[in-house]
Amino acid sequence: MFQVRIHGRGGQGVVTAAEMLSIAAFVEGKHSQAFPSFGSERMGAPVMAFCRIDDKEIRLREPVLTPDALIIQDPGLLHQVNLFEGLAERGYILINSNHSLSELGLDTFLQTHPGERISVIPASELALKYVGRPLPNAALLGGFAALTGLIQMEALQAAIRQKFSGKIAEQNIAAAQAAFAQVQATLQGGNPC
């Protein structure tokens, strides 16, 4: 089972990102589940959402405590809470930022985690460019597809079209494709930041 934990703030599309990731996995014939973790938080408060993907039925219902991947939609959360708690030893990390890992203050963390499984992408900027709003979720999922290889871009496109329609769907797909290409280029260049 592959488990993903998504961190962000209310209003950034954290829950929608988990849902679209789950739909993309389902499109590929896998079992999946997505659910949020929040209370009565207001817009801008920290929010988590979870996604599980497996080849067989998923019976777990509790929050993801030991993720195989983290998607961090708001880098402002990096030093407020321990986002990396429970992360699998060779876990993937995707951070929404236009700063390097060093600029984000993650040099110490990088000493114990392989850089090839960590990527930083300016997802909010890509969303602003392609969607017209700084909602990073679709772009981050495109980056996630490139970083992990867990889902294919075609499945993600189908998931986005299932969640949105018309022009909004196509704009989100464009942002996801741009992020996918950026992460792929970074991985091929060998520089995670």
Residue pairs with C-beta under 8 A, 6 or more apart in sequence:
1 52
1 53
1 54
1 58
1 60
2 52
2 53
2 54
2 68
2 69
2 150
3 50
3 51
3 52
3 53
3 64
3 66
3 67
3 68
3 69
4 18
4 21
4 50
4 51
4 52
4 53
4 64
4 67
4 68
4 69
4 70
4 71
4 144
5 48
5 49
5 50
5 64
5 67
5 69
5 70
5 71
6 14
6 17
6 18
6 48
6 49
6 50
6 51
6 70
6 71
6 72
6 73
7 14
7 46
7 47
7 48
7 70
7 71
7 72
7 73
7 74
7 77
7 83
8 14
8 17
8 46
8 47
8 72
8 73
8 74
8 77
8 136
9 43
9 44
9 45
9 46
9 47
9 73
9 74
9 76
9 77
10 38
10 41
10 42
10 43
10 44
10 45
10 46
10 47
11 43
11 44
12 47
12 73
12 74
12 135
12 136
12 137
13 73
13 135
13 136
13 137
13 138
14 36
14 47
14 48
14 49
14 73
14 137
15 34
15 36
15 47
15 49
16 137
16 163
17 49
17 71
17 73
17 137
17 138
17 140
17 141
18 34
18 35
18 36
18 49
18 50
18 51
19 34
19 163
20 137
20 138
20 141
20 156
20 159
20 160
20 163
21 32
21 34
21 51
21 53
21 141
21 144
21 151
21 159
22 32
22 33
22 34
22 51
22 53
23 32
23 158
23 159
23 162
23 163
24 141
24 145
24 151
24 152
24 155
24 156
24 158
24 159
25 31
25 32
25 51
25 53
25 150
25 151
25 155
26 32
27 155
27 158
27 159
28 151
28 152
28 155
30 53
30 54
30 55
31 53
31 54
31 55
31 56
31 57
31 58
32 51
32 52
32 53
32 54
32 58
33 50
33 51
33 52
33 58
34 49
34 50
34 51
34 52
35 49
35 50
36 47
36 48
36 49
36 50
37 47
37 48
37 49
37 50
37 63
38 45
38 47
38 48
41 47
46 74
46 77
46 80
46 81
48 63
50 63
50 64
51 64
52 58
52 60
52 64
53 150
53 151
64 86
65 86
66 86
66 87
66 88
67 86
67 87
67 88
67 91
68 88
68 91
68 92
69 91
69 92
69 93
69 94
69 144
69 148
69 150
70 83
70 84
70 87
70 91
70 92
70 93
70 94
71 94
71 140
71 141
71 144
72 78
72 83
72 93
72 94
72 95
72 96
73 96
73 123
73 136
73 137
73 140
74 96
75 95
75 96
75 97
75 99
75 104
77 83
78 95
78 104
78 105
78 106
79 105
84 93
84 109
87 93
87 113
90 114
90 117
91 113
91 117
92 117
92 118
92 144
92 147
92 148
93 113
93 117
93 118
93 119
94 118
94 119
94 120
94 121
94 140
94 143
94 144
94 147
94 183
95 101
95 104
95 118
95 119
95 120
95 121
96 120
96 121
96 122
96 123
96 124
96 136
96 139
96 140
97 104
97 120
97 121
97 122
98 120
98 122
98 125
99 120
100 120
100 193
101 107
101 109
101 110
101 115
101 118
101 120
101 192
101 193
102 193
104 120
110 118
115 192
115 193
116 187
116 190
116 192
117 147
117 192
118 192
118 193
119 143
119 147
119 183
119 186
119 187
119 192
119 193
120 192
120 193
121 139
121 140
121 143
121 179
121 182
121 183
121 186
123 136
123 137
123 139
123 140
123 143
123 175
123 179
124 134
124 135
124 136
124 139
125 134
126 136
126 139
126 175
126 178
126 179
126 182
127 133
127 134
127 135
127 136
127 137
127 138
127 139
127 172
127 175
128 134
129 175
129 178
130 139
130 171
130 172
130 174
130 175
130 178
131 138
131 168
131 171
131 172
131 174
131 175
132 171
138 160
138 172
138 173
138 175
138 176
139 175
139 176
139 178
139 179
140 179
141 151
141 156
141 159
141 176
141 179
142 153
142 156
142 175
142 176
142 177
142 178
142 179
142 180
142 183
143 179
143 180
143 182
143 183
144 150
144 151
145 151
145 152
145 153
145 156
145 176
145 180
146 179
146 180
146 181
146 182
146 183
146 184
146 187
147 183
147 187
153 176
153 177
153 180
156 176
157 173
157 176
160 169
160 172
160 173
160 176
161 169
161 173
163 169
164 172
186 192
